[in-house]
Amino acid sequence: MGSYRQPGASIGDPAYGCSPSRRALLGLGAARNEEEHVGYGISFPPIGERMDRLDEALTICRAMFSEDRPSFSGTHDRIERALDIPRPVQPGGPRILIGGAGEQRTLPLAAKHADPATIERTMATPVPVAATEAEVLAAVERMAPERRAFVAGGTPEQAAGPLRPYLAAGFTGLTFNDSILDAPEKIGLAGELLRLVS
């Protein structure tokens, strides 16, 4: 959302509200990948504007998940008597994961829009997991150069070690990059990694 999509139209998609098991999760961030924006033909505004857009998108999400026909007018996005049918199954809508690493804007946004009862510490895992070392190296090569310094990967057994300190420090969840886990067998390896660290 944010710089990729108009929030009201995206939230109106019934896929966000259709999980009676309460496992639906909406992930939002301010976007960091300029190359991806260029590839989609979307402008890549400065980080301050992207964070402002994220704030507005979160405001719209919360309103559409909890109000009948909400309206909102921001600097970048607006909705007017927006219709969200079918309504989300979960009261208040699905959980929202706010992606980001900055203390100046991300944490205050999370605090502003969070439901205190559901706050969890999660992290985007810096650990590509693969069946062989060659596959790990190939996955790292596909990452943006500025992210490679934070990566330690390997087989599920090798990747478990670097993740354990984060879990010991209180992180309750991990997210994996879908460009790395791009096939069912790779998703299975991530599942094996999670089994080893839980």
Backbone as JSON, one array per atom type, in Angstrom:
{
  "sequence": "MGSYRQPGASIGDPAYGCSPSRRALLGLGAARNEEEHVGYGISFPPIGERMDRLDEALTICRAMFSEDRPSFSGTHDRIERALDIPRPVQPGGPRILIGGAGEQRTLPLAAKHADPATIERTMATPVPVAATEAEVLAAVERMAPERRAFVAGGTPEQAAGPLRPYLAAGFTGLTFNDSILDAPEKIGLAGELLRLVS",
  "N": [[0.85, -1.15, 0.0], [0.55, 2.29, 0.69], [2.93, 3.76, -1.13], [2.5, 2.07, -3.26], [-0.24, 1.31, -3.72], [-3.62, 2.58, -3.69], [-4.95, 3.07, -0.56], [-7.73, 2.77, 0.29], [-9.04, 1.37, -1.8], [-7.56, -0.98, -1.76], [-8.04, -2.05, 0.81], [-10.72, -2.51, 0.61], [-10.79, -4.92, -0.66], [-12.07, -8.12, -0.43], [-10.46, -10.2, 0.46], [-8.95, -9.52, 2.68], [-10.5, -9.87, 4.91], [-11.46, -12.47, 5.35], [-10.79, -14.68, 6.92], [-11.79, -16.92, 9.14], [-10.34, -18.13, 11.11], [-8.81, -16.27, 12.34], [-6.25, -15.85, 11.42], [-5.49, -14.19, 9.44], [-3.42, -11.59, 8.22], [-2.36, -8.35, 7.77], [0.19, -6.82, 6.19], [2.07, -3.88, 6.27], [4.24, -1.32, 5.11], [6.66, 1.35, 4.67], [7.89, 1.11, 2.26], [10.91, 0.3, 0.67], [12.32, -0.36, -1.53], [13.63, 0.91, -4.2], [14.22, 0.05, -6.8], [12.22, -1.81, -7.31], [9.96, -0.13, -7.37], [10.59, 1.41, -9.66], [10.52, -0.63, -11.56], [7.78, -1.21, -11.56], [6.81, 1.11, -12.56], [6.19, 3.16, -10.81], [6.37, 6.13, -8.92], [9.03, 6.91, -6.64], [8.93, 8.28, -3.8], [10.62, 10.53, -1.44], [11.77, 9.31, 1.81], [10.45, 10.54, 3.98], [7.96, 11.36, 2.9], [7.01, 8.84, 2.17], [6.68, 7.67, 4.67], [4.7, 9.37, 5.71], [2.64, 8.65, 3.98], [2.31, 6.0, 4.75], [1.34, 6.35, 7.36], [-1.14, 7.56, 6.77], [-2.3, 5.46, 5.31], [-2.52, 3.48, 7.29], [-4.33, 4.75, 9.0], [-6.59, 4.8, 7.35], [-6.97, 2.04, 6.99], [-7.6, 1.14, 9.63], [-9.95, 2.62, 10.06], [-11.64, 1.63, 8.02], [-11.83, -1.01, 8.75], [-13.24, -0.9, 11.1], [-15.37, 0.92, 11.14], [-18.61, 1.94, 9.89], [-18.97, 2.97, 6.63], [-16.71, 4.93, 6.53], [-14.98, 8.13, 6.44], [-12.14, 9.96, 5.35], [-9.67, 12.41, 4.97], [-6.6, 12.99, 3.8], [-3.24, 14.19, 3.2], [-2.22, 12.75, 1.07], [-3.92, 10.58, 0.52], [-7.4, 9.69, 0.4], [-10.67, 8.83, 1.58], [-14.17, 8.57, 1.12], [-17.06, 8.05, 2.72], [-16.56, 5.3, 2.52], [-17.04, 1.98, 1.38], [-16.92, -1.14, 2.8], [-17.36, -4.14, 2.13], [-17.48, -7.61, 1.89], [-17.64, -7.26, 5.48], [-14.79, -7.42, 7.69], [-14.1, -10.57, 9.23], [-12.86, -10.82, 11.7], [-13.26, -8.96, 14.69], [-12.7, -5.53, 14.41], [-11.0, -5.98, 12.32], [-8.28, -7.65, 10.47], [-5.14, -8.56, 12.03], [-2.48, -6.17, 11.98], [0.64, -5.87, 10.58], [3.32, -3.81, 10.95], [5.86, -2.86, 9.0], [9.28, -1.97, 9.29], [12.3, -0.2, 10.24], [13.1, 2.01, 11.54], [13.57, 4.15, 14.36], [12.69, 6.74, 14.67], [10.33, 7.27, 13.16], [8.92, 4.83, 12.57], [8.44, 3.37, 15.01], [6.89, 5.28, 16.56], [4.65, 5.4, 14.81], [3.72, 2.76, 14.94], [3.02, 2.7, 17.64], [0.99, 4.63, 17.66], [-1.01, 3.48, 16.05], [-1.46, 0.96, 17.05], [-3.08, -1.84, 18.62], [-2.92, -2.23, 21.89], [-3.24, -4.71, 23.14], [-2.46, -6.58, 21.33], [0.17, -6.3, 20.53], [3.15, -7.45, 19.18], [6.54, -8.48, 19.03], [8.18, -8.75, 16.14], [10.33, -9.83, 13.49], [11.81, -9.23, 10.29], [13.34, -11.85, 8.92], [16.86, -12.11, 8.78], [17.92, -14.28, 7.6], [18.46, -16.25, 5.03], [17.2, -19.35, 4.05], [18.04, -22.49, 2.78], [18.4, -25.52, 0.83], [21.0, -26.11, 0.08], [24.39, -24.8, 0.22], [25.07, -23.42, -2.09], [22.56, -22.59, -3.03], [21.86, -20.85, -0.98], [23.81, -18.84, -1.31], [23.05, -17.94, -3.86], [20.53, -16.87, -3.24], [21.27, -14.77, -1.53], [22.67, -13.19, -3.33], [20.57, -12.21, -4.85], [19.49, -10.34, -3.21], [19.13, -6.89, -2.22], [22.08, -4.91, -2.35], [22.68, -3.38, 0.01], [21.47, -4.82, 2.02], [22.78, -7.2, 2.3], [24.88, -7.31, 4.12], [23.72, -7.86, 6.54], [23.05, -10.47, 6.64], [22.96, -13.9, 7.42], [23.06, -17.15, 6.48], [21.9, -20.46, 5.6], [21.47, -24.04, 5.71], [18.46, -25.34, 7.27], [19.35, -26.21, 9.83], [21.81, -24.82, 10.12], [20.93, -22.18, 9.94], [19.36, -21.82, 12.17], [20.86, -21.18, 14.46], [21.77, -18.33, 14.31], [19.25, -17.13, 14.67], [18.26, -17.75, 17.19], [19.17, -15.99, 19.36], [17.58, -13.68, 18.91], [14.99, -14.61, 19.37], [15.29, -15.35, 22.02], [15.54, -12.83, 23.08], [13.0, -11.93, 23.09], [11.51, -11.68, 20.75], [8.62, -12.56, 18.97], [7.86, -13.54, 16.55], [8.66, -14.29, 13.12], [9.28, -13.07, 9.86], [9.52, -14.1, 6.49], [11.24, -13.46, 3.46], [9.46, -13.35, 0.52], [10.62, -13.47, -1.99], [12.76, -15.07, -1.67], [11.77, -17.46, -0.65], [10.48, -18.98, -2.86], [9.25, -21.27, -3.83], [7.39, -24.3, -3.19], [8.97, -26.29, -1.86], [10.98, -24.73, -0.72], [9.56, -23.21, 1.07], [8.88, -25.24, 2.77], [11.42, -25.73, 3.89], [11.73, -23.39, 5.4], [9.72, -23.87, 7.24], [10.83, -26.06, 8.55], [13.03, -24.8, 9.71], [11.7, -23.07, 11.51], [10.56, -24.99, 13.18], [12.86, -25.96, 14.39], [13.76, -23.78, 15.92], [11.71, -23.26, 17.66]],
  "CA": [[0.0, 0.0, 0.0], [1.41, 3.46, 0.74], [3.29, 4.26, -2.45], [2.13, 1.11, -4.3], [-1.67, 1.2, -3.98], [-4.51, 3.47, -2.95], [-5.36, 2.24, 0.58], [-9.15, 2.45, 0.37], [-9.36, 0.32, -2.76], [-6.91, -2.22, -1.33], [-8.72, -2.58, 1.99], [-12.02, -2.98, 0.16], [-10.65, -6.27, -1.2], [-12.6, -9.02, 0.6], [-9.47, -11.18, 0.92], [-8.39, -9.13, 3.96], [-11.37, -10.13, 6.06], [-12.2, -13.71, 5.18], [-10.2, -15.8, 7.64], [-12.44, -17.1, 10.44], [-9.37, -18.64, 12.09], [-8.07, -15.1, 12.85], [-4.86, -15.93, 11.01], [-5.21, -13.18, 8.43], [-2.47, -10.57, 8.67], [-2.11, -7.32, 6.77], [1.51, -6.24, 6.39], [2.27, -2.58, 5.64], [5.49, -0.62, 5.4], [6.84, 2.58, 3.9], [8.58, 0.72, 1.03], [12.34, 0.63, 0.7], [12.97, -0.88, -2.72], [13.46, 1.83, -5.32], [14.26, -0.72, -8.05], [10.89, -2.39, -7.48], [9.09, 0.96, -7.8], [10.92, 1.71, -11.05], [10.02, -1.75, -12.35], [6.32, -1.11, -11.65], [6.44, 2.4, -13.11], [5.63, 3.95, -9.71], [7.36, 7.06, -8.37], [9.6, 6.52, -5.35], [9.13, 9.55, -3.09], [11.55, 10.49, -0.3], [11.31, 8.5, 2.95], [9.48, 11.3, 4.78], [6.64, 11.25, 2.26], [6.56, 7.45, 2.24], [6.2, 7.45, 6.05], [3.41, 10.06, 5.8], [1.67, 7.82, 3.26], [2.06, 4.83, 5.6], [0.47, 6.82, 8.43], [-2.48, 7.72, 6.22], [-2.81, 4.13, 4.97], [-2.91, 2.83, 8.55], [-5.55, 5.42, 9.46], [-7.67, 4.32, 6.5], [-7.2, 0.63, 7.31], [-8.31, 1.03, 10.9], [-11.31, 3.14, 9.89], [-12.46, 0.74, 7.19], [-12.04, -2.27, 9.46], [-14.03, -0.76, 12.32], [-16.48, 1.88, 11.02], [-19.49, 1.87, 8.73], [-18.86, 4.07, 5.68], [-15.83, 5.97, 7.06], [-14.39, 9.15, 5.57], [-10.84, 10.46, 5.8], [-9.0, 13.22, 3.95], [-5.22, 13.25, 4.15], [-2.45, 14.89, 2.2], [-1.95, 11.88, -0.08], [-5.01, 9.64, 0.27], [-8.68, 10.03, 1.0], [-11.84, 7.99, 1.34], [-15.39, 9.27, 1.48], [-18.13, 7.08, 2.94], [-16.04, 4.08, 1.88], [-17.8, 0.76, 1.61], [-16.05, -2.3, 3.01], [-18.23, -5.3, 2.19], [-17.95, -8.02, 3.21], [-16.89, -6.76, 6.64], [-13.84, -8.41, 8.2], [-14.62, -11.55, 10.19], [-12.31, -10.48, 13.01], [-13.65, -7.63, 15.17], [-11.63, -4.57, 14.21], [-10.21, -6.35, 11.15], [-7.14, -8.52, 10.71], [-3.96, -7.96, 12.66], [-1.66, -5.39, 11.05], [2.08, -5.9, 10.83], [3.94, -2.6, 10.43], [7.27, -3.15, 8.71], [10.19, -0.82, 9.31], [13.43, -0.35, 11.14], [13.49, 3.3, 12.12], [13.03, 4.53, 15.65], [12.11, 8.09, 14.63], [8.97, 7.29, 12.62], [8.22, 3.54, 12.59], [7.94, 3.05, 16.35], [5.73, 6.12, 16.89], [3.49, 4.98, 14.02], [3.22, 1.52, 15.53], [2.35, 3.04, 18.9], [-0.22, 5.38, 17.34], [-2.04, 2.67, 15.41], [-1.49, -0.39, 17.61], [-3.97, -2.3, 19.67], [-1.94, -2.67, 22.89], [-3.41, -6.12, 23.52], [-1.96, -7.49, 20.3], [1.52, -5.95, 20.1], [4.15, -8.51, 19.18], [7.83, -8.11, 18.43], [8.55, -9.66, 15.07], [11.41, -9.29, 12.65], [12.04, -9.83, 8.98], [14.52, -12.64, 9.18], [18.04, -11.89, 7.94], [18.49, -15.62, 7.41], [17.92, -17.06, 3.95], [17.34, -20.77, 4.33], [17.99, -23.26, 1.53], [18.86, -26.9, 0.98], [22.46, -26.19, -0.14], [25.12, -23.54, 0.34], [24.97, -22.72, -3.38], [21.25, -21.94, -3.08], [21.92, -19.71, -0.05], [24.59, -17.79, -1.98], [22.21, -17.39, -4.93], [19.5, -16.04, -2.6], [21.92, -13.55, -1.05], [22.99, -12.38, -4.52], [19.34, -11.56, -5.32], [19.12, -9.28, -2.27], [19.72, -5.56, -2.42], [23.43, -4.9, -1.77], [22.74, -2.82, 1.37], [20.93, -5.78, 2.99], [23.62, -8.4, 2.36], [25.76, -7.3, 5.31], [22.97, -8.3, 7.72], [22.53, -11.8, 6.35], [23.68, -15.14, 7.69], [22.1, -18.17, 6.07], [22.35, -21.83, 5.47], [20.43, -25.05, 5.84], [17.69, -25.04, 8.48], [20.18, -26.42, 11.03], [22.79, -23.73, 10.2], [20.24, -20.9, 10.1], [18.71, -21.74, 13.47], [21.75, -20.54, 15.44], [21.68, -16.87, 14.34], [17.92, -16.64, 15.05], [17.93, -18.02, 18.6], [19.29, -14.81, 20.24], [16.44, -12.79, 18.73], [13.85, -15.21, 20.06], [15.58, -15.25, 23.45], [15.36, -11.44, 23.48], [11.58, -11.63, 23.18], [10.79, -11.63, 19.48], [7.61, -13.63, 18.96], [7.55, -13.96, 15.2], [9.61, -14.04, 12.04], [8.73, -13.06, 8.51], [10.5, -14.52, 5.51], [11.11, -12.77, 2.19], [8.86, -14.24, -0.46], [11.47, -13.65, -3.17], [13.69, -16.16, -1.35], [10.95, -18.67, -0.51], [9.67, -18.88, -4.07], [8.78, -22.57, -4.27], [6.88, -25.05, -2.03], [10.03, -26.97, -1.09], [11.7, -23.73, 0.07], [8.67, -22.89, 2.2], [9.07, -26.37, 3.69], [12.66, -25.52, 4.63], [11.45, -22.38, 6.41], [8.96, -24.55, 8.28], [11.79, -26.86, 9.33], [13.78, -23.84, 10.53], [10.84, -22.65, 12.61], [10.45, -26.12, 14.12], [14.12, -26.07, 15.13], [13.95, -22.67, 16.87], [10.57, -23.07, 18.58]],
  "C": [[0.9, 1.22, 0.0], [1.71, 3.97, -0.65], [2.88, 3.31, -3.56], [0.66, 1.18, -4.7], [-2.45, 2.24, -3.18], [-5.12, 2.65, -1.82], [-6.83, 1.85, 0.59], [-9.54, 1.33, -0.57], [-8.75, -1.01, -2.35], [-7.63, -2.85, -0.15], [-10.1, -3.1, 1.63], [-11.97, -4.38, -0.44], [-11.1, -7.26, -0.14], [-11.58, -10.02, 1.13], [-8.92, -10.82, 2.31], [-9.23, -9.58, 5.15], [-11.96, -11.52, 6.12], [-11.61, -14.89, 5.95], [-10.85, -15.97, 9.01], [-11.48, -17.62, 11.5], [-8.57, -17.53, 12.73], [-6.6, -15.14, 12.46], [-4.51, -14.93, 9.94], [-4.31, -12.1, 9.03], [-2.26, -9.62, 7.51], [-0.76, -6.68, 7.08], [1.65, -4.95, 5.6], [3.63, -2.02, 6.03], [5.59, 0.6, 4.51], [7.55, 2.33, 2.57], [10.04, 1.18, 1.07], [13.03, 0.31, -0.62], [12.69, 0.01, -3.93], [13.41, 1.08, -6.66], [12.88, -1.34, -8.35], [9.89, -1.32, -7.95], [9.32, 1.28, -9.27], [10.36, 0.62, -11.96], [8.52, -1.7, -12.55], [5.86, 0.21, -12.29], [5.82, 3.32, -12.09], [6.73, 4.88, -9.19], [7.8, 6.59, -6.99], [9.91, 7.8, -4.57], [10.15, 9.41, -1.96], [10.93, 9.78, 0.9], [10.29, 9.25, 3.81], [8.08, 11.21, 4.21], [6.13, 9.82, 2.34], [6.04, 7.13, 3.65], [4.87, 8.16, 6.27], [2.31, 9.24, 5.13], [1.32, 6.57, 4.08], [1.11, 5.21, 6.73], [-0.97, 6.95, 7.93], [-3.1, 6.36, 5.88], [-3.28, 3.39, 6.21], [-4.2, 3.44, 9.11], [-6.76, 4.92, 8.66], [-7.99, 2.87, 6.81], [-8.03, 0.49, 8.57], [-9.75, 1.5, 10.77], [-12.17, 2.18, 9.1], [-12.71, -0.6, 7.86], [-13.03, -2.12, 10.61], [-15.25, 0.16, 12.21], [-17.33, 1.57, 9.81], [-19.3, 3.13, 7.9], [-17.97, 5.21, 6.18], [-15.37, 6.95, 5.98], [-13.08, 9.61, 6.2], [-10.25, 11.27, 4.65], [-7.61, 13.56, 4.44], [-4.52, 14.03, 3.06], [-2.31, 14.07, 0.93], [-3.13, 10.98, -0.45], [-6.27, 10.12, 0.95], [-9.69, 8.95, 0.69], [-13.05, 8.81, 1.75], [-16.54, 8.26, 1.51], [-17.78, 5.75, 2.27], [-16.83, 2.86, 2.31], [-16.83, -0.41, 1.72], [-16.95, -3.52, 3.22], [-17.6, -6.41, 1.37], [-17.07, -7.45, 4.31], [-15.9, -7.82, 7.08], [-14.51, -9.33, 9.22], [-14.14, -11.2, 11.59], [-12.82, -9.1, 13.45], [-12.47, -6.67, 15.04], [-10.73, -4.89, 13.03], [-9.03, -7.23, 11.49], [-6.02, -7.78, 11.45], [-3.15, -7.23, 11.59], [-0.21, -5.47, 11.5], [2.66, -4.66, 10.17], [5.42, -2.88, 10.26], [8.09, -1.87, 8.73], [11.28, -1.03, 10.32], [13.78, 0.94, 11.87], [12.82, 3.6, 13.43], [12.32, 5.87, 15.6], [10.67, 8.09, 14.15], [8.24, 5.96, 12.77], [7.65, 3.23, 13.97], [6.8, 3.96, 16.77], [4.48, 5.76, 16.09], [2.88, 3.71, 14.58], [2.47, 1.82, 16.82], [1.02, 3.75, 18.64], [-1.35, 4.47, 16.86], [-2.22, 1.29, 16.03], [-2.65, -0.6, 18.55], [-3.04, -2.87, 20.73], [-2.05, -4.15, 23.26], [-2.78, -7.07, 22.52], [-0.54, -7.18, 19.84], [2.45, -7.16, 20.25], [5.43, -7.96, 18.59], [8.16, -9.16, 17.39], [9.71, -9.04, 14.3], [11.4, -9.99, 11.31], [13.37, -10.56, 9.1], [15.66, -12.31, 8.23], [18.68, -13.21, 7.54], [17.83, -16.3, 6.22], [18.19, -18.53, 4.23], [17.17, -21.52, 3.02], [18.57, -24.64, 1.79], [20.38, -27.01, 0.86], [23.09, -24.82, 0.02], [25.04, -22.74, -0.94], [23.63, -21.98, -3.51], [21.19, -20.74, -2.14], [22.66, -18.56, -0.71], [23.79, -17.14, -3.1], [21.13, -16.48, -4.36], [20.08, -14.73, -2.11], [22.24, -12.63, -2.22], [21.76, -11.65, -5.05], [18.91, -10.42, -4.4], [19.77, -7.96, -2.67], [21.07, -5.52, -1.72], [23.49, -4.39, -0.33], [22.2, -3.78, 2.42], [21.85, -6.97, 3.2], [24.49, -8.46, 3.61], [25.06, -7.85, 6.54], [22.54, -9.75, 7.63], [23.5, -12.89, 6.78], [22.71, -16.26, 7.37], [22.7, -19.55, 6.03], [21.19, -22.79, 5.43], [19.6, -24.71, 7.08], [18.52, -25.19, 9.76], [21.19, -25.28, 11.21], [22.11, -22.39, 10.5], [19.61, -20.74, 11.47], [19.55, -20.97, 14.48], [21.64, -19.03, 15.47], [20.32, -16.33, 14.78], [17.63, -16.8, 16.54], [18.12, -16.8, 19.51], [18.13, -13.83, 20.11], [15.22, -13.32, 19.48], [14.05, -15.15, 21.57], [15.37, -13.83, 23.97], [13.9, -11.02, 23.48], [10.85, -11.49, 21.87], [9.84, -12.82, 19.41], [7.26, -14.11, 17.56], [8.63, -13.59, 14.22], [8.84, -13.95, 10.74], [9.86, -13.4, 7.55], [10.2, -13.83, 4.18], [10.58, -13.72, 1.14], [9.67, -14.38, -1.74], [12.52, -14.72, -2.93], [12.93, -17.48, -1.27], [9.96, -18.72, -1.67], [9.19, -20.22, -4.63], [8.34, -23.37, -3.04], [7.97, -25.73, -1.21], [10.84, -25.99, -0.25], [10.85, -23.28, 1.26], [8.76, -24.0, 3.23], [10.34, -26.24, 4.5], [12.48, -24.45, 5.71], [10.65, -22.99, 7.56], [9.86, -25.4, 9.16], [12.63, -25.96, 10.23], [12.94, -23.4, 11.73], [10.67, -23.76, 13.64], [11.71, -26.22, 14.99], [14.3, -24.97, 16.17], [12.79, -22.52, 17.85], [10.65, -24.03, 19.75]]
}
